[in-house]
Amino acid sequence: MFDPIKSLGVIIQHKLNFELHMSFLLKQCSQRMYLLRLLRSQGLSANHLNTVFHVLVVSRILYALPAWGVFLSAGQSGRIDVILKRAYKCGFCRRSFSGVPALFDFIYHHHLTALKWLTILSHLMSLSNINSILSFICHPC
């Protein structure tokens, strides 16, 4: 068993389990949603709330999503959906994201994909064990 490693802001666990990363990510998103509620109570317009939501929440979820998002279980994906639906209900965003697949579409259509992440992902998927993965991730390029 290996200790989790945080590399480039993504927490990676044994057998590419991202449960710790998800918990950390969702905690951050919840804290940022609270900030959005405070800003709304201070009279920030819906347009500005949408901008702040994308800057603080969506960007955090999207960060390195092509690398870790493909390993999400249905339950983990559902936890992200809950955050996004709550944001839409609260009026923090103008459009409703229909889950993680919609976020991948968002990345694609806004040219936010990073070829390096896809290269890393394809390499990780071809490696046979966690030692190789961790040495690959930690090795300076």
C-alpha positions as CSV (number, residue, x, y, z in Angstrom):
1,M,0.0,0.0,0.0
2,F,1.3,3.5,-0.9
3,D,0.7,6.8,0.7
4,P,-1.3,9.3,-1.4
5,I,0.8,11.6,-3.5
6,K,-0.2,15.1,-4.6
7,S,1.3,16.0,-7.9
8,L,0.4,19.1,-9.8
9,G,-2.6,19.7,-7.5
10,V,-4.1,16.2,-8.0
11,I,-4.1,13.7,-5.2
12,I,-3.4,10.2,-6.5
13,Q,-4.0,7.1,-4.4
14,H,-3.2,3.4,-4.8
15,K,-4.6,1.9,-8.0
16,L,-5.5,5.4,-9.4
17,N,-8.2,6.0,-6.7
18,F,-9.1,9.6,-6.5
19,E,-11.4,9.6,-3.5
20,L,-9.1,11.9,-1.4
21,H,-8.9,14.2,-4.4
22,M,-12.6,14.3,-4.7
23,S,-13.2,15.0,-1.0
24,F,-10.6,17.8,-1.1
25,L,-12.1,19.2,-4.3
26,L,-15.7,19.1,-3.1
27,K,-14.7,20.7,0.2
28,Q,-13.1,23.6,-1.7
29,C,-16.1,23.9,-4.0
30,S,-18.5,24.0,-1.0
31,Q,-16.4,26.7,0.7
32,R,-16.4,28.7,-2.5
33,M,-20.2,28.3,-2.9
34,Y,-20.5,29.8,0.6
35,L,-18.4,32.8,-0.6
36,L,-20.8,33.1,-3.5
37,R,-23.8,33.2,-1.2
38,L,-22.1,36.0,0.8
39,L,-21.4,37.9,-2.4
40,R,-25.0,37.5,-3.5
41,S,-26.3,38.7,-0.1
42,Q,-24.1,41.8,-0.6
43,G,-25.9,42.6,-3.9
44,L,-23.6,41.2,-6.5
45,S,-25.4,40.9,-9.9
46,A,-26.3,37.6,-11.5
47,N,-23.8,38.4,-14.3
48,H,-21.0,38.9,-11.9
49,L,-22.0,35.8,-9.8
50,N,-21.8,33.8,-13.0
51,T,-18.3,35.1,-13.6
52,V,-17.1,34.5,-10.1
53,F,-18.6,31.0,-10.1
54,H,-16.7,30.0,-13.2
55,V,-13.5,31.5,-11.8
56,L,-13.7,29.9,-8.4
57,V,-15.7,26.7,-8.8
58,V,-15.8,25.5,-12.5
59,S,-12.1,26.2,-13.0
60,R,-11.2,24.2,-9.9
61,I,-13.3,21.2,-11.1
62,L,-11.9,21.5,-14.6
63,Y,-8.3,21.6,-13.5
64,A,-6.7,18.5,-14.9
65,L,-10.1,16.8,-15.4
66,P,-8.9,15.0,-18.5
67,A,-6.3,13.3,-16.3
68,W,-8.4,12.2,-13.3
69,G,-12.0,12.5,-14.5
70,V,-11.9,9.3,-16.5
71,F,-11.3,7.3,-13.3
72,L,-14.4,8.6,-11.5
73,S,-16.9,6.1,-10.3
74,A,-20.6,6.9,-10.8
75,G,-20.9,7.9,-7.2
76,Q,-18.0,10.4,-7.4
77,S,-19.4,11.8,-10.6
78,G,-22.7,12.2,-8.9
79,R,-21.1,14.2,-6.1
80,I,-19.8,16.7,-8.6
81,D,-23.3,16.8,-10.2
82,V,-24.8,17.8,-6.9
83,I,-22.4,20.8,-6.6
84,L,-23.2,22.0,-10.1
85,K,-27.0,21.5,-9.7
86,R,-26.9,23.4,-6.4
87,A,-25.0,26.3,-8.0
88,Y,-27.6,26.5,-10.8
89,K,-30.5,26.4,-8.3
90,C,-28.9,29.2,-6.3
91,G,-28.4,31.3,-9.4
92,F,-24.7,31.3,-9.4
93,C,-24.5,30.1,-13.0
94,R,-26.6,30.8,-16.0
95,R,-26.3,27.4,-17.5
96,S,-26.9,24.0,-16.0
97,F,-24.1,21.5,-16.4
98,S,-25.5,18.1,-16.8
99,G,-22.7,16.3,-15.1
100,V,-19.1,15.5,-15.7
101,P,-19.6,14.6,-19.4
102,A,-20.9,18.2,-19.9
103,L,-17.7,19.5,-18.3
104,F,-15.7,17.5,-20.8
105,D,-17.7,19.1,-23.6
106,F,-17.2,22.5,-21.9
107,I,-13.4,21.9,-22.0
108,Y,-13.5,20.8,-25.6
109,H,-15.6,23.7,-26.9
110,H,-13.6,26.3,-25.0
111,H,-10.2,24.8,-26.0
112,L,-9.2,24.3,-22.4
113,T,-7.8,20.8,-23.0
114,A,-4.1,20.4,-22.3
115,L,-2.3,18.0,-24.6
116,K,0.2,17.3,-21.9
117,W,-2.6,16.0,-19.6
118,L,-3.8,13.6,-22.4
119,T,-0.3,12.5,-22.9
120,I,0.2,11.8,-19.2
121,L,-3.2,10.0,-19.1
122,S,-2.4,7.7,-22.0
123,H,1.0,6.9,-20.5
124,L,-0.6,6.2,-17.1
125,M,-3.1,3.8,-18.6
126,S,-0.3,1.8,-20.3
127,L,1.7,1.4,-17.1
128,S,1.3,-1.8,-15.1
129,N,1.7,-0.8,-11.5
130,I,1.5,2.1,-9.1
131,N,5.3,2.2,-8.6
132,S,5.8,3.0,-12.3
133,I,3.0,5.6,-12.2
134,L,4.4,7.4,-9.2
135,S,7.9,7.4,-10.5
136,F,6.6,8.8,-13.9
137,I,4.6,11.5,-12.2
138,C,7.4,12.5,-9.8
139,H,10.2,12.4,-12.3
140,P,11.1,15.9,-13.5
141,C,10.6,16.4,-17.3
